[in-house]
Amino acid sequence: MNKIVLGAKFALSYFTLLPIRFDKSDDLSHPRVLKSMLLSFPFVGVLLAVLTIVVFAALEPLGWLGAIIAAVLYMVLYGFIHTEAVIDIADAVHAAHSGKDAYEIIKDPTVGAMGVLYGMSFTLLKVAALSSLLMHHLFLPFIAIALISRLSLLVLIRTYEFRSSFVTQLHANLRTAPLVLLIALCAGIGFYLLSWLFLVLFAAGVLTALFLSYAAKKSLGFINGDVLGMSLEGVELVLIITALLTCR
């Protein structure tokens, strides 16, 4: 039980800015801890979505400003860790087209012009789309999107081999059976709350994640953690737009 709790805390500390403390004796590399971390990851998205909705509810009298603040807060809560990946992938893809080593570019801490442009463009779209979702009070779809985007990453982690020691370690500790059970549980709850919309969003999310990761691998020649982050951001944007088109 301690390993399960420790894994959930690890997921919160790694994928959010929420203050989580560990003891010096905690072994975060233990296989059961990593397995628990991965299986907890989708529910981290649910927590962040709920916190965002609470903030929006408090700021709703401000209209669009309240929605924009809440939308930005959602990205702040996960430390822009996935958004940063969009910038890195954009730089690496354009570097690969120029014949440069994409892996060296993606590991370079500096940001190129294309990364800045793509990063700014994506952030504007994400904030606008999420603000619109909140303004239309599509709270359950938002929670479902935050869950599905992270479930889709687990599918990618289980599917691919990675050029990253940490993600390779995660891949080795994510078994098919627990992942299928987790997806079935989430699908059952999601269908009960949102009916067919959850299934549409889930199918669209997984297909988008697979398409984006395949396109990135084809351009870069490898997949690493940045490809996962970029895929998550792409999935969320596509699903937010899908929810707006479907539910309005």
C-alpha positions as CSV (number, residue, x, y, z in Angstrom):
1,M,0.0,0.0,0.0
2,N,2.9,2.4,0.8
3,K,4.3,1.9,-2.7
4,I,0.9,2.8,-4.2
5,V,0.6,6.0,-2.2
6,L,4.3,6.8,-3.0
7,G,3.6,6.3,-6.7
8,A,0.6,8.6,-6.6
9,K,2.7,11.3,-4.8
10,F,5.4,10.8,-7.4
11,A,2.9,11.5,-10.2
12,L,1.7,14.7,-8.4
13,S,5.3,15.9,-7.8
14,Y,6.5,15.1,-11.3
15,F,3.5,16.3,-13.4
16,T,2.3,19.2,-11.3
17,L,3.6,22.2,-9.3
18,L,1.7,21.1,-6.2
19,P,3.9,20.9,-3.1
20,I,4.6,17.2,-2.4
21,R,7.2,16.1,0.1
22,F,9.2,12.9,0.3
23,D,11.3,11.2,2.9
24,K,14.9,10.6,2.2
25,S,14.3,6.9,2.5
26,D,11.6,6.8,-0.3
27,D,12.7,4.8,-3.3
28,L,11.1,6.4,-6.3
29,S,12.7,4.0,-8.7
30,H,11.0,0.9,-7.3
31,P,9.0,-0.9,-10.0
32,R,5.8,-0.8,-8.0
33,V,6.2,2.9,-7.3
34,L,6.7,3.6,-11.1
35,K,3.7,1.4,-11.9
36,S,1.5,3.3,-9.4
37,M,2.9,6.6,-10.7
38,L,1.8,5.7,-14.3
39,L,-1.6,4.5,-13.3
40,S,-2.2,7.6,-11.2
41,F,-1.2,9.9,-14.0
42,P,-4.7,10.2,-15.6
43,F,-6.2,11.2,-12.3
44,V,-3.6,13.9,-11.9
45,G,-5.3,15.5,-15.0
46,V,-8.7,15.2,-13.3
47,L,-7.4,16.9,-10.2
48,L,-5.9,19.8,-12.2
49,A,-9.1,20.2,-14.2
50,V,-11.2,20.3,-11.0
51,L,-8.9,22.9,-9.5
52,T,-9.2,25.0,-12.7
53,I,-13.0,24.8,-12.6
54,V,-13.1,25.9,-9.0
55,V,-10.9,28.9,-9.8
56,F,-13.1,29.7,-12.8
57,A,-16.3,29.5,-10.7
58,A,-14.8,32.0,-8.3
59,L,-13.7,34.4,-11.1
60,E,-16.8,33.8,-13.4
61,P,-18.2,37.3,-12.6
62,L,-15.2,38.7,-14.5
63,G,-16.4,37.0,-17.7
64,W,-13.8,36.2,-20.3
65,L,-11.0,37.5,-18.0
66,G,-11.9,34.9,-15.4
67,A,-12.0,32.2,-18.0
68,I,-8.6,33.2,-19.4
69,I,-7.1,33.3,-15.9
70,A,-8.4,29.9,-15.2
71,A,-7.2,28.5,-18.5
72,V,-3.7,29.9,-18.0
73,L,-3.7,28.5,-14.4
74,Y,-4.4,25.0,-15.8
75,M,-1.2,25.2,-17.7
76,V,0.7,26.7,-14.8
77,L,-0.4,23.9,-12.5
78,Y,1.4,21.4,-14.6
79,G,4.4,23.7,-14.9
80,F,4.1,24.1,-18.7
81,I,6.0,20.8,-18.8
82,H,4.0,19.6,-21.8
83,T,3.8,23.0,-23.5
84,E,7.6,23.2,-23.4
85,A,7.7,20.0,-25.4
86,V,5.8,21.7,-28.3
87,I,8.6,24.2,-28.5
88,D,11.3,21.6,-28.4
89,I,9.6,19.4,-31.0
90,A,9.1,22.3,-33.4
91,D,12.8,23.3,-33.2
92,A,13.9,19.7,-33.7
93,V,11.6,19.0,-36.6
94,H,12.8,22.1,-38.5
95,A,16.4,21.3,-37.6
96,A,15.9,17.8,-39.0
97,H,14.6,19.2,-42.3
98,S,17.8,21.2,-42.5
99,G,19.9,18.1,-42.1
100,K,20.9,18.8,-38.4
101,D,20.9,16.3,-35.6
102,A,17.4,16.5,-34.2
103,Y,18.4,14.9,-30.9
104,E,21.1,17.4,-30.2
105,I,18.7,20.3,-31.0
106,I,15.9,18.8,-28.8
107,K,18.4,18.6,-25.9
108,D,19.7,22.1,-26.4
109,P,18.4,24.4,-23.6
110,T,18.1,27.4,-25.9
111,V,15.0,28.0,-28.0
112,G,15.0,28.7,-31.7
113,A,12.8,31.1,-33.6
114,M,10.5,28.4,-34.9
115,G,10.0,27.0,-31.4
116,V,9.0,30.4,-30.1
117,L,6.5,31.0,-33.0
118,Y,5.0,27.5,-32.6
119,G,4.9,27.7,-28.8
120,M,3.2,31.1,-28.9
121,S,0.7,30.1,-31.5
122,F,-0.2,26.9,-29.6
123,T,-0.5,28.7,-26.3
124,L,-2.9,31.2,-27.8
125,L,-5.0,28.5,-29.3
126,K,-5.0,26.4,-26.1
127,V,-5.9,29.3,-23.8
128,A,-8.7,30.5,-26.2
129,A,-10.1,27.1,-26.6
130,L,-10.1,26.2,-22.9
131,S,-11.5,29.6,-22.0
132,S,-14.4,29.0,-24.4
133,L,-15.0,25.5,-22.9
134,L,-15.2,27.0,-19.4
135,M,-17.4,29.9,-20.6
136,H,-19.9,27.3,-22.0
137,H,-19.8,25.5,-18.6
138,L,-18.7,22.2,-20.3
139,F,-17.1,21.1,-17.0
140,L,-17.6,17.4,-17.3
141,P,-16.1,17.3,-20.9
142,F,-13.1,19.3,-19.6
143,I,-12.5,16.8,-16.8
144,A,-12.9,13.9,-19.4
145,I,-10.4,15.6,-21.7
146,A,-7.8,16.0,-19.0
147,L,-8.3,12.3,-18.1
148,I,-8.2,11.1,-21.7
149,S,-5.2,13.1,-22.8
150,R,-3.2,11.4,-20.1
151,L,-4.6,7.9,-20.8
152,S,-3.5,8.4,-24.4
153,L,0.0,9.0,-23.2
154,L,0.0,5.7,-21.3
155,V,-1.0,4.0,-24.6
156,L,2.0,5.6,-26.3
157,I,4.3,4.7,-23.4
158,R,3.1,1.1,-23.7
159,T,3.3,1.1,-27.5
160,Y,6.7,2.6,-28.4
161,E,10.4,2.1,-27.6
162,F,12.0,5.4,-26.4
163,R,15.2,7.2,-26.7
164,S,15.0,8.2,-23.1
165,S,16.3,6.3,-20.1
166,F,13.5,7.5,-17.8
167,V,10.6,6.8,-20.2
168,T,12.2,3.5,-21.2
169,Q,12.1,2.6,-17.5
170,L,8.4,3.7,-17.4
171,H,7.7,1.5,-20.5
172,A,9.2,-1.5,-18.8
173,N,7.0,-1.1,-15.7
174,L,3.7,-0.5,-17.6
175,R,2.0,-3.8,-18.3
176,T,-0.8,-4.3,-20.7
177,A,-3.3,-5.9,-18.3
178,P,-3.4,-3.0,-15.7
179,L,-3.6,-0.4,-18.5
180,V,-6.6,-2.2,-20.1
181,L,-8.3,-2.4,-16.7
182,L,-7.7,1.3,-16.1
183,I,-9.0,2.2,-19.5
184,A,-12.1,0.0,-19.0
185,L,-12.8,1.6,-15.6
186,C,-12.4,5.1,-16.9
187,A,-14.5,4.3,-20.0
188,G,-17.3,2.8,-17.8
189,I,-17.4,5.9,-15.5
190,G,-17.1,8.3,-18.5
191,F,-19.9,6.6,-20.4
192,Y,-22.2,6.8,-17.3
193,L,-21.5,10.5,-16.9
194,L,-21.2,11.6,-20.6
195,S,-22.8,8.8,-22.6
196,W,-21.4,8.5,-26.1
197,L,-19.5,11.8,-25.9
198,F,-16.9,10.2,-23.7
199,L,-16.3,7.3,-26.2
200,V,-16.0,9.8,-29.1
201,L,-13.5,11.9,-27.1
202,F,-11.6,8.8,-26.1
203,A,-11.3,7.4,-29.6
204,A,-10.4,10.8,-31.0
205,G,-7.8,11.3,-28.3
206,V,-6.0,8.0,-28.8
207,L,-6.0,8.3,-32.6
208,T,-4.7,11.9,-32.3
209,A,-1.9,10.8,-29.9
210,L,-0.9,7.9,-32.2
211,F,-1.0,10.2,-35.3
212,L,1.1,12.9,-33.7
213,S,3.6,10.5,-32.2
214,Y,4.0,8.7,-35.6
215,A,4.5,11.9,-37.4
216,A,7.1,13.1,-34.9
217,K,8.9,9.7,-35.1
218,K,8.9,9.9,-38.9
219,S,10.4,13.4,-38.8
220,L,12.8,13.0,-36.0
221,G,13.7,9.3,-36.3
222,F,13.0,8.7,-32.6
223,I,10.5,9.2,-29.8
224,N,11.3,10.6,-26.4
225,G,9.6,12.4,-23.5
226,D,9.2,15.6,-25.5
227,V,7.1,13.7,-28.2
228,L,4.8,12.5,-25.4
229,G,4.4,16.1,-24.0
230,M,3.7,17.4,-27.5
231,S,1.2,14.7,-28.1
232,L,-0.7,15.4,-24.9
233,E,-1.0,19.1,-25.7
234,G,-2.2,18.2,-29.3
235,V,-4.7,15.8,-27.9
236,E,-6.2,18.3,-25.5
237,L,-6.5,21.0,-28.1
238,V,-8.2,18.6,-30.6
239,L,-10.6,17.3,-27.9
240,I,-11.5,20.8,-26.6
241,I,-12.4,21.8,-30.1
242,T,-14.3,18.6,-30.6
243,A,-16.3,19.1,-27.4
244,L,-17.1,22.7,-28.4
245,L,-18.3,21.6,-31.8
246,T,-20.3,18.7,-30.4
247,C,-21.9,20.2,-27.3
248,R,-22.7,23.8,-28.3
